[in-house]
Amino acid sequence: MRKSLNLGIILLFIMCFLYLSSFYKVNALENHSGDNVANADEKVVFLTFDDGPSRNNTPKILNILKENNVYGTFFVVGYKAESNPELVKRLRDNGMCVLPHSYSHNYKSLYSSVDGFMKDLERCTNVIEDATGERILKVFRFPGGSDNRVSSLDTMKDIRATVRDKGYKYVDWNISSEDATAYRVSVSKIVNSVKKDSRGAKVGVVLMHDAEAKDTTVEALPYIIKNFKENGYVFKTFDEATESDIKTMELCRIINRE
Ligand SMILES: [Zn+2]
């Protein structure tokens, strides 16, 4: 009799424990502001292409991304987007994220003053929005990166502070394809640079270029995608970045580096 009573108490205790632990899990999910707890160990990669659109390479890049069923982010140059609005529209229609990389890409004029920079950024934003017919995120990439030394250190600091105040996020990178280190960079150098920089990265933002001369970047792209897939990365665009992705990128000094 006493034995079965003890057994009953133990069973009751186990049931209470199971009930409480399931309750805890539900709350953990709810407290995660929309991010899935099951994805806490997820590795994420953002493929980014600067300097486009380009008539010869944008369609090729788009085809490779589509063939591999992955999406990327294009930081486009305003004057190029203005003369090729159909390419911008095509990128967007195929689920790619299109964001500004300045209108002029002219370092000298772009970084001469805060005012000049803001006008240029706005102009690039308008070109993209006109081409796609929709509003874009307040996310962009500085030509030369956020720590470029083209303007005086003070002017650059003011520009960074102003865009942050206005609610923009600027995106640098932690994985470089090195495809802009020379006019022509070999496919193996591009693939190996990406592999080397991505080792151990939980979040990766890959810098590549979509420019007329960058055909080796296009050739390298399938190998780059294959490598990230084999290493279990989830591909995202900046439209899809979660709050936790953004927080991680801020901590890694990829977004809004001061
Ligand atoms: Zn650029």
Residues whose N, C-alpha, C, O or C-beta is under 5 A from the ligand:
A	BS01	ZN	D50 D51 P143 G144
